[in-house]
Amino acid sequence: MKREDTANSPPSISDLQSLFSEAFARHRAGDLAAAAELYLRVLAEVPDNVNLLCNLGILYRDMGEPAEALVHLQRAAALDPANPMVDLNLGAVYEERNDFEGAAAVYRRALTTAPDEPRLLNNLGKALYRLGETEAALEHLQRAVRLAPEYPLARNNLGVLLGGLGRAGEAVDCLRLALAAEPDNPTTLYNLAGALNAAGSTAEAATHYRRVLLVAPNHAPARHMLAALTGDTPERAPADYVVDTFDRYAARFDAQLTEQLGYQVPEMLREVVAAVAGPAQYRHGLDLGCGTGLSGLAFRPLAATLTGVDLSAGMLAQARTKEVYDQLHQDDILSYLERGDERFDLILATDVFIYLGDLAPVFAAVRKRVTPPPAHFAFSIERATDCGDYELRPSGRYAQSVGYILGLAQSFDFAVTANEERPIRKEQGEWLDGNLFVLSIP
């Protein structure tokens, strides 16, 4: 009797179910490469299985491959557009790609099917907050908390939003409830510490920053803020702190600075530079820490070409929309200055040195990158009066003394062409003292 050859027969349903179960188990255990191989073997046989495509999307997201995650989740959403859990995961991938418009769109679509799903309400609120739509964000986050009072992530995000709106007391109350549900969550601890600091409870804020470092010893932003509250003065703020600060506020940064804090440093500095330089146009300008491009808007009429550099991807995305830069680079300003050899006849740094204490390395690097005369290095500082060189303030920002700047100018062979005292922004309703400098090469 001839035996049937089954070597090339397709796997049975039970075989596929076993493979899927094993892949899911490997995924949960953190064996991501093995899970991917198994999921893909199943996908080859059932390419239109929505649950499988969704799991693969989540897996690729966990593997740090958001582009691949997007491919599978978008296919799952196309096959089952009314599946809110697919959109929940798809939106999360859009968020990781800083596409908050895309995230908000799929969360809204999912809410038409599942209007009372707290996770969707939370995620939409968070995405809207990143887009600067604070009123709508507040509405969705408050609804998420009402529907799921024990959902700590929604309370955490609501607390952050309330803090951003200047409602520090409400933020503290909200974040305390979030922390009660997850006492060792470093993100919630950090956010609560920030709200306490804003509310004036600096001693308790310092206690919570210490708690962050107990559960997450490498949490650089918490270490920086603890130093700010305890009188330590590191040479500069860590990159993680700067990126977190600016990515979080990128979409509403311009409005908050100009409308709420009265920020006009780019315009004021342009006036000072124009008074020094006269009608001549600069050939190539460099905007250090360009942020959303407020300085680019102010200085573009003075420069034939303009390059911007910033650490924050979110800020650079906003800067691109203004279309004032010929080039934009995501980089640390000192790394950018030290690594390249391109020369500039105008170098700007508006509200950048508040994240640097020791400015000597920047002055040295600028000196090498500035062209021969006529060329200018123009910048603002938050002015310190009771320190020798610089201090780290409880706000987490640095302030430099005028004497320190004058000494650096002399050390690196700059002439001080302009030095004007100006208010630079409001903090808690009071103007902060600052100085605008324009330096040149003798």
Secondary structure, DSSP 4 states (H G I P E B T S, - for coil): -PPPP-TTPPPPHHHHHHHHHHHHHHHHHT-HHHHHHHHHHHHHH-TT-HHHHHHHHHHHHHTT-HHHHHHHHHHHHHH-TT-HHHHHHHHHHHHHTT-HHHHHHHHHHHHHH-TT-HHHHHHHHHHHHHTT-HHHHHHHHHHHHHH-TT-HHHHHHHHHHHHHTT-HHHHHHHHHHHHHHSTT-HHHHHHHHHHHHHTT-HHHHHHHHHHHHHH-TT-HHHHHHHHHHHT---SB--HHHHHHHHHHHGGGHHHIIIIIS---HHHHHHHHHHHHHTTPPEEEEEEET-TTSHHHHHHGGGEEEEEEEES-HHHHHHHHHHT--SEEEES-HHHHHHH----BSEEEESS-GGGBS--HHHHHHHHHHBPSSS-EEEEEEEBPSSSSSEEE-TTS-EEE-HHHHHHHHHHTT-EEEEEEEEEEEEETTEEEEEEEEEEE--
